[in-house]
Amino acid sequence: MTPKQLEIMRHTLGIGRGQPGWRNHFVTGPGSDDYDDCEALVELGLMRRRSGGPLSGGDPIYSVTDAGQDVLVGRKVSAA
C-alpha cells in the first residue's frame, strides 16, 4: 500500500477530521487522481465499491472494509 492509498483510507473514515469512524465513504470516478488507487485498494480487499447514484454524480462510492480497518489499526493510525 502506498502512502497515498493510506491517506485515502484515512480520509474515507474521517480520521484526522473529527471523531475516527464518523463516516465511511469516498466518491471518485474514472479520470480522477484517486480512482486508480481506490480500485487497487478494492483489489487488495481493503475497500469495497458500490455503484453511484444521483448524489455521487454517478461516480462509484468506496468504503473501507473490515480488513482495511484492521490494516489501519495495525499501522497504529491515530486520529491526530
N, C-alpha and C positions, 0 to 999 in steps of 0.2 A: 504494500500500500504506500502510495506517495504522500508527502506532506499535504498536498492539495486535496487529495481524497480524504485524508483525516480531517481536514478543515471542513470539507463538505459535510461529513457525517456529524461533526460538532455543530455546525450551523443548522443542519436538519433537526437536531434535537434541542436547539436553543441554548446549548452550552456556552456560557460566557455572555449571554444576553438576557439573563434573568434566572429563574429557577431552572436547573437542569431537568430536562424531560418535560418541559411545559408544552412542547409541540413535537411532532414527528412527521414533517413533510418538507419536501423540496421540489420545486417545479422548474423544469428546464426542458428544452426541446432540441431537436436536430439543428445544428448550426451554431448553438450557443457554446460558450467557453467551458461549461461544466458538463455538457451532455455526455461526452465520451467517458469522462471519469465516473459519472453515475452509472453508465452502462457497464463499465468494468467492475464497479462495486456490486452490481446485480450478479454478474458472472461469478464473482467471488462468494456470493451468498450473504454479503454484508448489508445489502439494501434490496428492496423489492420495488417493482414498478407496477403502477396501475394506469389504466387509460385515463386520459384527461377529459375534461368537460368544459362547459362554458366558463366556469370560474378560473380555470387554468389556461384559458385561451386555446384549449385543445391539446396543450403540451402534456406529456406524461407527468405523473406525480410519484415521487420516490419517497420511501420511508426506510429507516434503519431497522434491520431485522434484530431478533434477539442475539444472533451470532455477532452482528455488528456492534451491538451494545456491549457484549462480552469483550470484544476487542478493545473498545474504548476504556472499559473498566480495567482490563489487563495492562493497558498503557498508562493507567493512573491519570486519565484526562480529568482535570478538575474544572469546576465552574468558573474559575478565575480567568 
